[in-house]
């Protein structure tokens, strides 16, 4: 066989080099594709893990900023004592449980809030608000509407407690007609503060408190300490919700166990000196209030406290 010509050898070498270069490019492409696939699988796995995690129940979010305790909140974190012009340690203790989205709470507050505040200012009663968040997320809402309103009310107590009662009343006066939509941030931080005369530094302090959700932990603790029969270390009433004995979960909605001991699972709920009274005790059958003056209401409370 004759020797291969130099030109043929060069062409063969170039062909081999071209083939090897093509192979290297193909290998690099395969490596890149493999990396992309691996990254995509990792991302998909992370997304899957995130999506399969149970969502945080409404109103149980973990506070992410420094938390504040309302100045009129009790040390055991179960109520806010409505500020009084004449506080009296011997006054009747009246505990009111409400949710800012609760329609029957609105009826009670519209009829009796001013009279109760009058008795509170006179020193006849000590009025304690147990602001509850039972109706968070009703009608498939994804925002803790009751918590938002409760946080705002507590922030008013932080910013200027002389406006607290008026802000509370304004919330009920503007309650949405259906549970779920709740109050807008515009209402909570602009409209309602203007209605009650919250201005200047106090307004700025309130708005910062609300923006930072600085009373969120307080609101969460109030709910936890009222929905369960938590003993009152102060001694009277025996339990933080305002009663002398645990209540019974008659339908199993609160604990899931019918007949279990509970605190207050429904709003509105009322107690005077540890004795519970109901809407039927203060309203007629046509929803007109039975008591229209502070003196008549006080007489009812005094009588109920003795029962």
Backbone bond lengths (Angstrom), bond angles and torsions (degrees), N, CA, C in turn:
res aa  C-N    CA-C-N  psi(-1)  N-CA   C-N-CA  omega(-1)  CA-C   N-CA-C  phi
1 X - - - 1.468 - - 1.521 108.16 -
2 X 1.260 115.32 132.26 1.465 119.28 -177.71 1.514 110.33 -73.63
3 X 1.346 117.72 151.95 1.481 123.30 178.83 1.514 110.18 -65.94
4 X 1.376 114.24 145.20 1.477 120.47 -179.29 1.524 109.61 -72.41
5 X 1.302 115.27 138.48 1.446 119.82 179.91 1.525 110.40 -67.87
6 X 1.362 115.52 150.06 1.473 119.37 -179.68 1.516 112.30 -56.55
7 X 1.307 119.17 -39.85 1.470 120.65 -177.95 1.514 111.01 -64.48
8 X 1.336 116.44 -37.17 1.465 119.57 178.66 1.530 111.04 -68.63
9 X 1.380 114.19 -37.66 1.467 117.53 178.58 1.526 110.78 -63.46
10 X 1.339 116.83 -39.80 1.481 119.99 -179.88 1.521 109.91 -65.66
11 X 1.327 117.28 -40.34 1.467 120.05 -179.11 1.531 110.35 -66.29
12 X 1.334 115.55 -38.98 1.468 119.21 178.99 1.519 110.88 -65.66
13 X 1.374 115.99 -39.98 1.466 120.21 178.70 1.520 110.97 -63.54
14 X 1.377 115.30 -42.79 1.476 118.30 179.93 1.529 110.63 -64.19
15 X 1.330 116.25 -36.84 1.469 120.27 179.55 1.525 110.40 -64.05
16 X 1.379 115.22 -43.16 1.467 118.14 179.00 1.522 111.10 -64.79
17 X 1.346 115.99 -41.77 1.469 119.79 179.81 1.531 110.83 -62.67
18 X 1.340 116.31 -40.72 1.469 120.81 179.38 1.525 110.17 -63.74
19 X 1.365 114.80 -41.72 1.462 119.26 -179.62 1.526 111.00 -64.95
20 X 1.372 116.07 -41.27 1.461 119.68 179.17 1.522 111.59 -66.62
21 X 1.352 116.90 -38.68 1.467 120.46 178.24 1.523 110.46 -64.20
22 X 1.338 115.37 -41.37 1.476 119.71 178.73 1.523 110.12 -62.86
23 X 1.345 116.01 -39.78 1.463 120.09 179.48 1.517 110.71 -64.96
24 X 1.361 115.86 -41.61 1.467 119.03 179.47 1.523 110.77 -63.50
25 X 1.373 116.62 -41.37 1.472 119.36 178.78 1.522 110.77 -62.85
26 X 1.330 115.80 -40.46 1.466 119.80 -179.60 1.534 110.27 -64.47
27 X 1.341 115.20 -40.98 1.468 118.71 179.63 1.528 111.48 -64.79
28 X 1.367 114.87 -41.79 1.472 117.57 178.36 1.514 110.60 -62.70
29 X 1.317 118.07 -39.89 1.458 122.16 179.88 1.528 110.60 -63.45
30 X 1.349 115.45 -42.09 1.455 119.25 178.93 1.526 111.36 -62.89
31 X 1.340 116.39 -38.75 1.468 120.71 178.77 1.529 110.63 -64.52
32 X 1.341 116.19 -44.11 1.467 120.70 179.62 1.525 110.37 -61.71
33 X 1.334 115.84 -45.46 1.473 120.01 179.49 1.528 110.00 -60.66
34 X 1.323 116.91 -42.66 1.462 120.43 -179.57 1.526 111.16 -62.10
35 X 1.343 115.55 -41.90 1.465 119.76 179.10 1.522 110.64 -62.45
36 X 1.344 115.80 -44.39 1.465 120.37 179.74 1.518 110.71 -60.18
37 X 1.332 116.28 -43.69 1.464 120.58 -179.58 1.528 110.38 -62.69
38 X 1.340 116.65 -44.40 1.463 120.54 179.82 1.523 111.08 -61.24
39 X 1.348 116.96 -46.09 1.464 121.09 179.05 1.526 110.67 -60.57
40 X 1.352 115.34 -43.45 1.467 119.63 179.75 1.519 110.75 -61.06
41 X 1.326 116.48 -40.87 1.463 119.84 179.09 1.523 111.41 -65.49
42 X 1.331 116.24 -39.96 1.464 120.14 178.49 1.530 110.47 -62.82
43 X 1.345 115.91 -47.17 1.467 120.54 179.15 1.521 110.60 -60.36
44 X 1.334 115.64 -44.82 1.465 119.56 179.93 1.523 110.69 -61.05
45 X 1.341 115.98 -39.12 1.460 119.44 179.00 1.509 112.23 -64.74
46 X 1.328 116.40 -42.14 1.470 120.33 178.56 1.520 110.30 -62.26
47 X 1.339 116.16 -46.11 1.466 120.13 179.04 1.510 110.79 -59.78
48 X 1.335 115.95 -42.92 1.470 119.75 179.67 1.522 111.61 -61.70
49 X 1.339 115.45 -43.14 1.460 119.20 179.74 1.525 111.50 -63.45
50 X 1.327 115.79 -41.49 1.464 119.68 -179.56 1.518 110.59 -65.52
51 X 1.319 115.70 -41.79 1.461 119.34 -176.91 1.524 112.50 -71.47
52 X 1.314 117.50 -26.89 1.456 118.99 -177.78 1.518 112.06 -86.39
53 X 1.354 118.40 -10.15 1.457 120.57 177.63 1.518 109.22 -67.57
54 X 1.334 119.08 138.59 1.452 120.50 178.15 1.520 110.21 -64.73
55 X 1.329 116.38 141.40 1.458 120.24 179.93 1.521 110.08 -70.33
56 X 1.325 116.55 152.93 1.455 121.46 177.82 1.521 109.74 -72.12
57 X 1.337 118.92 125.78 1.465 119.84 178.62 1.519 110.91 -56.46
58 X 1.333 115.68 142.29 1.452 120.05 -178.88 1.517 110.85 -58.50
59 X 1.340 114.91 135.85 1.451 119.52 177.73 1.516 113.75 86.43
60 X 1.365 118.05 -1.56 1.457 120.11 -179.74 1.524 111.62 -113.37
61 X 1.329 116.72 16.61 1.452 120.54 179.85 1.528 110.00 -59.99
62 X 1.323 115.81 147.46 1.459 119.67 178.75 1.523 109.71 -82.13
63 X 1.346 117.77 122.80 1.467 119.77 178.69 1.524 110.87 -58.96
64 X 1.326 116.20 139.61 1.466 120.65 -176.87 1.524 112.44 -111.72
65 X 1.341 117.18 0.15 1.461 120.21 179.80 1.523 109.17 -127.51
66 X 1.337 115.40 171.72 1.458 120.26 178.02 1.522 109.60 -58.95
67 X 1.323 116.13 135.36 1.455 121.44 -175.10 1.530 111.74 -101.56
68 X 1.330 114.97 149.12 1.454 122.21 -178.08 1.526 109.43 -120.54
69 X 1.316 115.69 148.38 1.458 122.07 173.90 1.520 108.39 -105.45
70 X 1.328 119.05 126.02 1.465 120.27 177.99 1.526 110.38 -56.00
71 X 1.312 118.32 137.39 1.472 120.69 -176.60 1.520 113.43 -60.59
72 X 1.339 117.82 -25.13 1.463 120.57 179.30 1.523 112.31 -99.09
73 X 1.335 115.84 9.52 1.451 120.10 175.47 1.516 110.58 -79.79
74 X 1.335 116.31 148.12 1.462 119.92 -179.47 1.516 110.89 -78.69
75 X 1.324 116.42 159.48 1.461 121.75 -176.21 1.521 112.44 -64.34
76 X 1.335 117.01 -25.62 1.456 120.35 -178.51 1.528 112.80 -91.45
77 X 1.345 115.82 -0.71 1.460 122.66 171.69 1.532 112.14 64.74
78 X 1.332 115.18 60.48 1.461 119.86 179.52 1.520 113.16 -133.61
79 X 1.321 118.73 -16.77 1.464 120.78 -179.01 1.526 110.91 -159.95
80 X 1.320 114.94 166.22 1.464 123.05 168.85 1.525 106.94 -112.95
81 X 1.311 116.63 125.68 1.458 120.92 175.16 1.524 108.24 -81.52
82 X 1.323 116.36 120.10 1.465 120.27 -178.44 1.522 108.70 -62.66
83 X 1.334 117.86 125.40 1.462 120.29 -179.11 1.531 112.28 -54.26
84 X 1.330 116.29 140.66 1.462 122.23 -176.51 1.518 110.90 -125.17
85 X 1.322 115.33 144.63 1.467 120.18 175.49 1.524 110.78 -72.44
86 X 1.336 116.87 -23.30 1.465 121.43 -178.41 1.529 109.80 -139.61
87 X 1.327 117.48 71.17 1.461 119.05 -178.96 1.522 111.25 -61.66
88 X 1.320 115.74 139.95 1.459 121.56 -175.19 1.525 108.88 -137.05
89 X 1.321 116.49 116.17 1.463 120.18 -177.27 1.527 112.18 -67.78
90 X 1.328 117.69 -16.90 1.464 121.30 179.76 1.524 112.83 -97.46
91 X 1.324 116.87 5.21 1.462 120.40 -177.72 1.529 110.89 -71.96
92 X 1.333 115.58 158.32 1.457 120.80 173.80 1.526 109.41 -63.27
93 X 1.325 116.62 136.77 1.463 120.79 177.38 1.521 108.79 -90.75
94 X 1.320 116.25 120.49 1.459 121.92 178.41 1.523 108.48 -115.70
95 X 1.321 115.82 118.73 1.461 122.04 179.57 1.518 109.33 -106.81
96 X 1.332 116.23 126.45 1.465 121.94 -179.81 1.524 108.74 -121.73
97 X 1.320 115.87 124.06 1.465 121.79 176.11 1.522 108.78 -103.09
98 X 1.325 117.13 128.39 1.460 120.49 178.20 1.517 110.80 -148.71
99 X 1.315 114.47 158.89 1.460 123.60 173.45 1.523 105.56 -121.82
100 X 1.321 117.59 133.48 1.467 120.35 -174.76 1.529 112.90 -66.22
101 X 1.329 117.95 -10.19 1.460 120.53 175.68 1.528 112.87 -101.72
102 X 1.320 118.19 -0.51 1.457 122.70 -173.61 1.529 111.03 -83.12
103 X 1.355 118.82 116.77 1.471 121.33 -177.60 1.528 113.60 -61.22
104 X 1.335 117.76 -39.27 1.466 119.51 -179.80 1.531 111.52 -72.56
105 X 1.327 115.74 -26.48 1.464 119.25 172.43 1.527 109.57 -64.93
106 X 1.320 115.71 -39.69 1.472 119.92 178.47 1.521 110.73 -62.17
107 X 1.333 117.66 -40.63 1.464 120.88 177.53 1.522 110.45 -59.76
108 X 1.331 115.50 -47.63 1.464 120.49 -178.27 1.521 111.69 -65.00
109 X 1.331 116.54 -43.99 1.459 119.99 -178.85 1.525 111.11 -67.00
110 X 1.329 117.19 -40.84 1.465 120.06 179.36 1.525 110.87 -61.47
111 X 1.321 116.03 -39.28 1.461 119.85 -177.00 1.520 112.78 -80.38
112 X 1.341 118.01 -34.31 1.463 119.12 -166.56 1.528 116.25 -125.45
113 X 1.317 119.41 -9.07 1.465 119.68 -176.11 1.523 112.21 -58.27
114 X 1.320 116.98 -47.29 1.470 119.95 -177.09 1.523 110.84 -65.75
115 X 1.347 117.45 -40.56 1.466 120.22 179.02 1.529 110.96 -64.94
116 X 1.328 116.91 -42.54 1.462 120.11 177.39 1.525 111.48 -63.49
117 X 1.331 116.96 -40.02 1.466 120.52 178.24 1.529 110.77 -66.43
118 X 1.330 116.55 -35.08 1.468 119.98 177.14 1.532 110.29 -64.21
119 X 1.322 116.85 -46.19 1.465 120.26 177.71 1.527 110.89 -63.96
120 X 1.320 116.47 -35.63 1.461 121.71 177.96 1.527 110.44 -64.53
121 X 1.325 117.44 -43.78 1.463 121.70 179.48 1.530 112.21 -68.78
122 X 1.327 115.58 -28.96 1.469 119.86 179.21 1.531 111.58 -78.57
123 X 1.316 117.08 -12.80 1.457 120.51 -178.05 1.514 113.68 85.59
124 X 1.348 116.88 10.80 1.468 120.44 179.22 1.520 111.67 -78.89
125 X 1.312 116.39 -31.92 1.463 120.98 178.31 1.526 109.00 -134.40
126 X 1.311 115.50 160.49 1.463 122.71 166.60 1.518 106.07 -109.23
127 X 1.314 117.09 112.16 1.461 122.65 -173.82 1.521 110.21 -93.02
128 X 1.331 116.23 122.23 1.456 120.73 -177.32 1.528 109.68 -120.39
129 X 1.317 115.37 124.06 1.466 122.22 179.40 1.526 110.30 -94.65
130 X 1.320 116.11 122.17 1.464 122.32 173.12 1.532 105.65 -103.94
131 X 1.315 116.28 92.12 1.465 121.13 -174.41 1.520 109.60 -80.48
132 X 1.337 116.02 113.59 1.454 121.84 -170.97 1.532 111.34 -104.55
133 X 1.323 114.95 162.15 1.473 120.69 -177.29 1.525 110.38 -130.98
134 X 1.314 116.05 40.54 1.459 121.76 -176.39 1.525 111.94 -66.79
135 X 1.325 116.72 -32.02 1.472 120.58 -172.75 1.527 113.43 -95.88
136 X 1.305 117.65 22.06 1.467 120.49 172.81 1.519 110.71 -56.40
137 X 1.341 116.05 133.67 1.460 119.49 169.59 1.509 116.17 70.29
138 X 1.344 118.75 15.53 1.461 118.24 178.05 1.525 109.63 -66.96
139 X 1.311 116.17 159.34 1.470 122.73 -177.04 1.524 111.76 57.48
140 X 1.346 115.42 35.52 1.469 122.26 173.65 1.529 113.69 63.45
141 X 1.317 116.70 25.56 1.456 119.41 174.08 1.529 109.33 -71.92
142 X 1.309 116.76 151.32 1.461 120.97 -179.24 1.524 112.07 -107.29
143 X 1.322 116.49 7.79 1.463 121.14 179.06 1.521 108.43 -118.51
144 X 1.319 116.62 140.61 1.458 121.32 -179.67 1.525 109.41 -76.74
145 X 1.341 116.21 80.85 1.461 121.38 -172.66 1.525 112.84 -64.24
146 X 1.329 117.41 -42.63 1.464 119.68 179.38 1.525 110.41 -64.84
147 X 1.324 115.83 -39.57 1.471 119.89 178.79 1.522 110.93 -63.26
148 X 1.330 117.89 -43.11 1.458 120.45 179.81 1.529 111.44 -56.15
149 X 1.335 116.72 -46.30 1.461 120.52 -179.50 1.521 111.03 -66.31
150 X 1.338 116.67 -39.99 1.464 120.40 179.59 1.519 111.28 -66.19
151 X 1.335 116.34 -39.53 1.470 120.45 176.78 1.532 110.19 -61.64
152 X 1.335 116.02 -43.02 1.465 120.18 179.81 1.520 111.28 -62.71
153 X 1.325 117.66 -45.53 1.464 120.78 -179.85 1.526 110.96 -61.12
154 X 1.333 116.35 -43.23 1.464 119.57 178.47 1.520 111.15 -64.88
155 X 1.331 116.81 -35.05 1.469 120.61 178.20 1.533 111.45 -66.92
156 X 1.321 117.65 -32.00 1.469 119.86 175.48 1.517 109.58 -64.70
157 X 1.333 117.09 -40.98 1.464 119.75 177.28 1.524 110.81 -61.81
158 X 1.332 115.92 -35.44 1.471 120.62 177.25 1.521 110.97 -67.38
159 X 1.325 116.70 -43.07 1.469 121.43 -172.75 1.524 112.76 -79.78
160 X 1.332 117.50 -43.71 1.473 122.31 -179.18 1.518 107.75 -162.85
161 X 1.342 115.69 95.07 1.461 118.22 -172.18 1.528 113.39 -67.92
162 X 1.331 117.82 -13.22 1.469 119.31 176.11 1.524 111.19 -69.62
163 X 1.333 117.36 -14.87 1.467 121.45 -179.98 1.534 111.96 -100.99
164 X 1.330 116.22 -1.54 1.463 118.99 -172.91 1.529 112.15 -61.78
165 X 1.319 118.34 -51.83 1.467 121.01 -176.82 1.522 111.14 -60.66
166 X 1.328 116.40 -42.41 1.463 120.18 -179.51 1.526 110.78 -65.29
167 X 1.322 117.11 -38.62 1.472 120.45 178.65 1.528 109.77 -65.83
168 X 1.324 116.61 -42.98 1.456 120.85 176.80 1.529 110.68 -56.51
169 X 1.328 116.56 -46.37 1.465 120.70 -179.11 1.523 111.44 -65.86
170 X 1.341 116.37 -35.41 1.464 120.68 179.98 1.527 111.08 -67.22
171 X 1.320 116.47 -37.51 1.462 119.75 176.47 1.527 110.54 -58.48
172 X 1.319 116.78 -46.77 1.465 119.33 -179.28 1.522 111.95 -70.13
173 X 1.314 116.46 -34.77 1.468 118.97 179.07 1.520 111.70 -65.46
174 X 1.323 117.29 -23.14 1.463 121.96 -178.70 1.525 112.40 -114.19
175 X 1.310 116.69 21.50 1.461 120.72 -178.45 1.525 111.00 -59.25
176 X 1.335 118.61 133.14 1.471 120.80 175.62 1.524 110.93 -56.41
177 X 1.307 116.24 147.44 1.456 120.54 -176.48 1.520 113.01 -70.82
178 X 1.327 117.64 -22.13 1.453 120.93 176.61 1.519 109.02 -124.35
179 X 1.326 115.54 144.42 1.458 119.86 178.95 1.525 109.47 -69.77
180 X 1.312 116.49 139.07 1.459 119.83 176.59 1.512 114.28 122.88
181 X 1.363 117.96 -56.10 1.467 117.68 -178.28 1.523 112.99 -60.23
182 X 1.324 116.79 -34.78 1.458 119.86 177.35 1.517 113.48 68.10
183 X 1.321 115.30 -168.87 1.450 122.84 -179.93 1.526 109.46 -97.05
184 X 1.320 116.48 146.69 1.461 119.75 177.43 1.525 109.66 -82.29
185 X 1.328 116.54 159.92 1.464 120.45 175.59 1.524 110.61 -61.89
186 X 1.327 116.96 -33.63 1.464 121.02 176.53 1.531 110.23 -59.62
187 X 1.313 116.54 -45.53 1.464 120.04 178.68 1.518 111.07 -64.28
188 X 1.337 115.94 -49.40 1.460 120.39 -173.80 1.518 112.86 -65.97
189 X 1.319 117.11 -36.92 1.471 119.66 -171.88 1.522 114.44 -105.65
190 X 1.340 118.08 -14.97 1.465 120.19 -177.91 1.532 111.95 -121.82
191 X 1.334 115.80 -58.94 1.464 119.85 -172.36 1.526 112.34 -66.87
192 X 1.314 117.50 -52.26 1.460 120.81 -176.38 1.529 112.68 -67.23
193 X 1.348 119.24 -41.53 1.466 118.55 174.71 1.526 112.15 -58.56
194 X 1.342 117.07 -38.71 1.464 120.06 178.14 1.528 110.34 -64.42
195 X 1.321 116.82 -38.17 1.463 121.39 179.70 1.517 111.70 -60.91
196 X 1.328 117.37 -39.85 1.469 120.38 -175.99 1.524 112.63 -93.79
197 X 1.329 117.10 0.63 1.466 120.00 176.65 1.512 114.84 82.06
198 X 1.316 117.06 28.27 1.461 120.73 176.39 1.526 107.92 -84.13
199 X 1.324 117.29 114.57 1.466 121.54 -173.77 1.525 111.11 -137.59
200 X 1.322 114.80 175.59 1.462 122.12 171.39 1.511 114.30 57.61
201 X 1.336 115.79 -137.14 1.460 120.95 -177.29 1.521 111.95 -62.71
202 X 1.335 115.87 -35.75 1.460 119.25 179.52 1.526 110.82 -64.05
203 X 1.329 116.61 -41.15 1.460 120.81 178.43 1.531 110.35 -63.41
204 X 1.327 116.07 -44.89 1.468 120.15 179.74 1.526 110.78 -62.36
205 X 1.330 116.44 -40.55 1.464 120.77 179.22 1.526 110.47 -64.91
206 X 1.317 116.18 -42.03 1.460 120.85 177.99 1.531 111.11 -62.69
207 X 1.322 116.61 -47.41 1.461 120.06 -177.07 1.521 111.84 -64.51
208 X 1.326 116.64 -37.36 1.467 119.51 176.53 1.526 110.36 -66.65
209 X 1.325 116.54 -41.30 1.466 121.61 178.19 1.523 110.20 -59.31
210 X 1.324 116.48 -45.16 1.462 119.68 -178.76 1.529 111.03 -69.79
211 X 1.326 117.00 -43.93 1.468 120.57 -179.12 1.528 110.91 -59.53
212 X 1.327 116.61 -37.05 1.462 121.12 179.85 1.528 112.85 -87.78
213 X 1.347 116.36 -2.11 1.477 120.64 -176.26 1.530 110.10 51.79
214 X 1.328 114.57 46.49 1.462 120.21 -172.42 1.527 114.20 -72.89
215 X 1.333 117.95 -12.01 1.464 120.16 176.60 1.529 111.58 -111.14
216 X 1.327 117.03 14.21 1.458 120.63 -178.02 1.524 111.69 -60.57
217 X 1.328 117.34 -45.90 1.469 120.32 -179.64 1.525 110.19 -62.47
218 X 1.314 117.20 -38.38 1.462 120.98 176.66 1.531 110.13 -58.90
219 X 1.321 116.72 -49.96 1.462 121.73 -178.49 1.533 110.43 -60.52
220 X 1.317 117.10 -42.53 1.465 120.79 179.20 1.526 111.15 -63.99
221 X 1.329 116.87 -40.82 1.466 120.35 -179.93 1.523 111.14 -67.63
222 X 1.330 116.46 -38.28 1.466 120.04 177.82 1.530 109.89 -59.39
223 X 1.319 117.04 -44.76 1.466 120.44 179.31 1.529 110.38 -61.95
224 X 1.321 116.79 -48.51 1.463 120.60 -177.50 1.522 111.98 -63.19
225 X 1.326 117.14 -37.67 1.465 120.70 -175.90 1.520 113.19 -82.32
226 X 1.320 117.58 -6.75 1.457 120.85 178.20 1.521 113.13 -108.72
227 X 1.315 116.99 -27.30 1.464 119.32 -178.34 1.525 110.93 -79.57
228 X 1.324 116.43 -17.48 1.460 122.34 177.06 1.533 109.12 -110.47
229 X 1.338 117.80 155.99 1.472 120.16 178.06 1.528 110.76 -80.24
230 X 1.331 115.64 77.55 1.468 121.08 -176.81 1.528 109.41 -87.57
231 X 1.326 117.91 123.49 1.470 119.94 -179.40 1.525 111.78 -60.83
232 X 1.324 115.32 144.91 1.457 122.76 178.62 1.520 108.53 -93.01
233 X 1.321 117.14 111.74 1.467 120.22 -177.11 1.521 111.94 -68.14
234 X 1.333 117.15 -16.74 1.461 119.92 176.72 1.533 111.33 -75.73
235 X 1.323 116.97 -13.82 1.457 120.78 173.53 1.508 116.23 101.68
236 X 1.324 117.68 -41.21 1.469 120.00 -177.77 1.518 110.46 -138.99
237 X 1.337 117.34 135.26 1.468 126.63 -15.92 1.525 111.53 -59.72
238 X 1.310 116.11 170.55 1.466 120.04 -171.33 1.522 112.98 -65.99
239 X 1.343 117.13 -28.92 1.463 121.10 -177.03 1.525 110.28 -124.14
240 X 1.326 115.65 151.06 1.460 120.51 -174.78 1.521 113.19 -61.59
241 X 1.334 118.04 -27.16 1.463 118.58 -179.33 1.524 112.14 -71.78
242 X 1.341 117.14 -10.39 1.463 120.81 175.26 1.506 115.19 110.37
243 X 1.322 117.81 0.06 1.451 121.35 -178.76 1.510 112.94 -103.32
244 X 1.332 114.99 169.06 1.454 120.94 -178.92 1.526 112.50 -96.33
245 X 1.333 117.16 -19.58 1.461 121.38 177.79 1.528 109.01 -135.92
246 X 1.339 118.55 153.61 1.466 119.67 176.95 1.522 110.02 -61.89
247 X 1.323 115.79 149.49 1.451 120.98 174.64 1.528 108.76 -89.06
248 X 1.322 116.68 173.30 1.457 121.16 -179.24 1.513 110.35 -115.14
249 X 1.330 115.64 134.63 1.463 120.98 176.57 1.528 107.83 -81.09
250 X 1.313 115.62 87.91 1.464 120.18 -170.95 1.529 114.03 -71.11
251 X 1.337 117.49 -22.70 1.463 119.08 -177.70 1.528 113.69 -115.66
252 X 1.322 117.17 -2.68 1.458 119.98 177.85 1.511 115.19 75.02
253 X 1.311 117.96 13.16 1.470 120.15 -178.64 1.524 112.02 -79.50
254 X 1.309 116.60 -29.20 1.468 120.22 -175.92 1.526 111.22 -83.42
255 X 1.330 116.29 -48.14 1.461 120.05 -176.48 1.521 112.66 -107.73
256 X 1.325 116.09 -14.53 1.453 119.41 -174.37 1.515 112.78 87.17
257 X 1.332 116.07 -3.52 1.463 121.04 -178.97 1.520 109.56 -125.54
258 X 1.309 116.72 111.78 1.452 120.84 179.42 1.529 110.31 -61.77
259 X 1.332 115.49 130.40 1.452 120.55 178.69 1.517 114.62 90.56
260 X 1.322 118.17 -2.01 1.466 120.71 179.91 1.524 110.56 -69.66
261 X 1.336 116.63 151.68 1.456 121.40 175.57 1.521 109.85 -71.60
262 X 1.324 116.34 134.38 1.461 121.30 -179.56 1.522 109.47 -141.03
263 X 1.332 114.39 175.73 1.454 121.08 168.28 1.518 107.76 -92.06
264 X 1.331 116.19 -119.76 1.463 120.80 178.06 1.515 108.79 -107.84
265 X 1.331 116.48 118.51 1.462 122.23 -178.47 1.519 113.00 -103.33
266 X 1.324 118.29 -5.72 1.452 120.71 -177.50 1.509 112.26 -139.85
267 X 1.311 116.07 152.93 1.464 121.52 178.66 1.526 109.59 -124.95
268 X 1.341 116.91 150.34 1.461 127.29 -3.45 1.528 111.41 -78.80
269 X 1.319 116.38 152.47 1.455 123.23 173.80 1.520 108.10 -135.63
270 X 1.341 115.67 145.56 1.462 120.52 -173.44 1.526 110.50 -135.19
271 X 1.330 115.35 144.50 1.456 122.09 175.37 1.528 108.60 -141.73
272 X 1.348 115.48 144.94 1.454 120.81 170.53 1.521 107.03 -133.05
273 X 1.319 115.78 122.37 1.471 122.07 -175.91 1.531 111.23 51.25
274 X 1.339 115.91 37.85 1.455 121.06 176.92 1.507 115.10 83.80
275 X 1.353 117.62 -2.82 1.457 122.05 -179.62 1.525 108.79 -99.16
276 X 1.327 117.08 127.14 1.459 120.45 -177.59 1.523 111.07 -82.10
277 X 1.337 115.51 141.33 1.464 120.71 168.18 1.520 108.56 -132.10
278 X 1.334 116.24 165.03 1.459 120.81 -168.98 1.524 111.82 -124.22
279 X 1.316 114.64 175.71 1.463 120.10 178.14 1.524 111.65 -59.07
280 X 1.324 116.75 -37.85 1.469 119.32 -179.41 1.518 112.46 -66.57
281 X 1.329 117.30 -18.51 1.467 120.63 177.16 1.523 112.18 -79.06
282 X 1.329 117.17 -21.35 1.463 119.69 -175.08 1.526 113.69 -119.36
283 X 1.355 116.64 -3.01 1.464 120.83 177.65 1.528 110.06 -126.35
284 X 1.307 115.19 146.69 1.458 121.32 170.06 1.524 109.29 -78.45
285 X 1.335 116.28 173.85 1.451 120.91 -178.28 1.511 113.82 -62.76
286 X 1.346 117.51 -24.66 1.465 121.01 179.59 1.524 112.24 -95.56
287 X 1.318 116.29 15.06 1.465 123.85 178.45 1.531 113.58 69.00
288 X 1.303 117.54 19.32 1.467 119.83 169.32 1.520 107.73 -85.40
289 X 1.338 117.96 142.58 1.469 119.65 -178.17 1.529 111.77 -69.40
290 X 1.317 116.27 139.85 1.456 121.16 178.12 1.524 112.03 -72.80
291 X 1.316 116.75 -25.97 1.467 120.90 -176.44 1.525 108.97 -123.71
292 X 1.312 116.61 126.82 1.465 120.57 -175.15 1.522 112.74 -118.68
293 X 1.313 117.42 -1.78 1.459 120.62 176.13 1.519 109.08 -126.57
294 X 1.308 116.48 155.79 1.455 121.00 -179.85 1.523 111.28 -62.71
295 X 1.319 117.11 -37.42 1.466 120.38 -178.47 1.526 111.08 -66.79
296 X 1.337 117.21 -40.59 1.468 120.25 178.33 1.530 110.93 -66.34
297 X 1.308 116.16 -40.88 1.454 119.91 178.94 1.531 110.43 -65.42
298 X 1.318 117.18 -40.50 1.458 120.89 178.88 1.526 110.57 -63.00
299 X 1.309 117.09 -41.18 1.469 120.29 178.68 1.529 110.56 -60.78
300 X 1.331 116.39 -41.68 1.465 120.43 177.27 1.527 110.45 -62.26
301 X 1.312 117.58 -45.63 1.463 121.38 -178.51 1.522 111.09 -63.66
302 X 1.312 116.56 -40.63 1.472 119.95 179.22 1.521 111.13 -64.86
303 X 1.335 116.05 -41.84 1.447 119.88 179.32 1.526 111.25 -66.37
304 X 1.330 116.98 -42.41 1.449 121.84 -179.34 1.528 110.76 -64.09
305 X 1.316 116.96 -39.05 1.463 121.62 -179.11 1.530 111.84 -62.54
306 X 1.330 117.29 -25.41 1.473 121.56 -179.30 1.530 112.41 -84.64
307 X 1.331 116.13 -13.72 1.469 118.70 -173.49 1.534 111.67 -79.35
